[in-house]
Amino acid sequence: MSNWTSLWYVWLILLTLFLLLLCGITASCIKFCCRKKRLPVETFPRHPCDLPVTATDSDSTAHSTVT
């Protein structure tokens, strides 16, 4: 069996794989944290102050008794 310290290319490949794995885990954590901090986006735009309008009759009894 050969000496592991003389096989520098094996250590280089293992180090590269470890760094890629570490970068992937870090990117996933950052993406997950940013997704939790973002406010939920509304799917439908809100309409500004939709208030119902009721028509009043000027000939009503309440109006004629006051005046």
Distance bins in CASP14 RR format, pairs under 12 A and 6 or more apart:
PFRMAT RR
TARGET T0000
AUTHOR 0000-0000-0000
RMODE 2
METHOD distances of the structure
MODEL  1
1 7 0 0 0 0 0 1 0 0 0 0 0
2 8 0 0 0 0 0 1 0 0 0 0 0
2 10 0 0 0 0 1 0 0 0 0 0 0
3 10 0 0 0 0 0 1 0 0 0 0 0
4 10 1 0 0 1 0 0 0 0 0 0 0
4 11 0 0 0 0 1 0 0 0 0 0 0
4 14 0 0 0 0 0 1 0 0 0 0 0
5 11 0 0 0 0 1 0 0 0 0 0 0
7 13 0 0 0 0 1 0 0 0 0 0 0
7 14 0 0 0 0 0 1 0 0 0 0 0
8 14 0 0 0 0 0 1 0 0 0 0 0
8 15 0 0 0 0 0 1 0 0 0 0 0
9 15 0 0 0 0 0 1 0 0 0 0 0
9 16 0 0 0 0 0 1 0 0 0 0 0
10 16 0 0 0 0 0 1 0 0 0 0 0
10 17 0 0 0 0 0 1 0 0 0 0 0
11 17 0 0 0 0 0 1 0 0 0 0 0
11 18 0 0 0 0 0 1 0 0 0 0 0
12 18 0 0 0 0 0 1 0 0 0 0 0
12 19 0 0 0 0 0 1 0 0 0 0 0
13 19 0 0 0 0 0 1 0 0 0 0 0
13 20 0 0 0 0 0 1 0 0 0 0 0
14 20 0 0 0 0 0 1 0 0 0 0 0
14 21 0 0 0 0 0 1 0 0 0 0 0
15 21 0 0 0 0 0 1 0 0 0 0 0
15 22 0 0 0 0 0 1 0 0 0 0 0
16 22 0 0 0 0 0 1 0 0 0 0 0
16 23 0 0 0 0 0 1 0 0 0 0 0
17 23 0 0 0 0 0 1 0 0 0 0 0
17 24 0 0 0 0 0 1 0 0 0 0 0
18 24 0 0 0 0 0 1 0 0 0 0 0
18 25 0 0 0 0 0 1 0 0 0 0 0
19 25 0 0 0 0 0 1 0 0 0 0 0
19 26 0 0 0 0 0 1 0 0 0 0 0
20 26 0 0 0 0 0 1 0 0 0 0 0
20 27 0 0 0 0 0 1 0 0 0 0 0
21 27 0 0 0 0 0 1 0 0 0 0 0
21 28 0 0 0 0 0 1 0 0 0 0 0
22 28 0 0 0 0 0 1 0 0 0 0 0
22 29 0 0 0 0 0 1 0 0 0 0 0
23 29 0 0 0 0 0 1 0 0 0 0 0
23 30 0 0 0 0 0 1 0 0 0 0 0
24 30 0 0 0 0 1 0 0 0 0 0 0
24 31 0 0 0 0 1 0 0 0 0 0 0
24 32 0 0 0 0 0 1 0 0 0 0 0
25 31 0 0 0 0 0 1 0 0 0 0 0
25 32 0 0 0 0 0 1 0 0 0 0 0
26 32 0 0 0 0 0 1 0 0 0 0 0
26 33 0 0 0 0 0 1 0 0 0 0 0
27 33 0 0 0 0 0 1 0 0 0 0 0
27 34 0 0 0 0 0 1 0 0 0 0 0
28 34 0 0 0 0 0 1 0 0 0 0 0
28 35 0 0 0 0 0 1 0 0 0 0 0
29 35 0 0 0 0 0 1 0 0 0 0 0
29 36 0 0 0 0 0 1 0 0 0 0 0
30 36 0 0 0 0 0 1 0 0 0 0 0
30 37 0 0 0 0 0 1 0 0 0 0 0
31 37 0 0 0 0 0 1 0 0 0 0 0
31 38 0 0 0 0 0 1 0 0 0 0 0
32 38 0 0 0 0 0 1 0 0 0 0 0
35 41 0 0 0 0 0 1 0 0 0 0 0
56 62 0 0 0 0 1 0 0 0 0 0 0
56 63 1 0 0 1 0 0 0 0 0 0 0
57 63 1 0 0 1 0 0 0 0 0 0 0
57 64 0 0 0 0 0 1 0 0 0 0 0
58 64 0 0 0 0 1 0 0 0 0 0 0
58 66 0 0 0 0 0 1 0 0 0 0 0
58 67 0 0 0 0 1 0 0 0 0 0 0
59 65 0 0 0 0 0 1 0 0 0 0 0
59 67 0 0 0 0 0 1 0 0 0 0 0
60 66 0 0 0 0 1 0 0 0 0 0 0
60 67 0 0 0 0 0 1 0 0 0 0 0
61 67 0 0 0 0 0 1 0 0 0 0 0
END
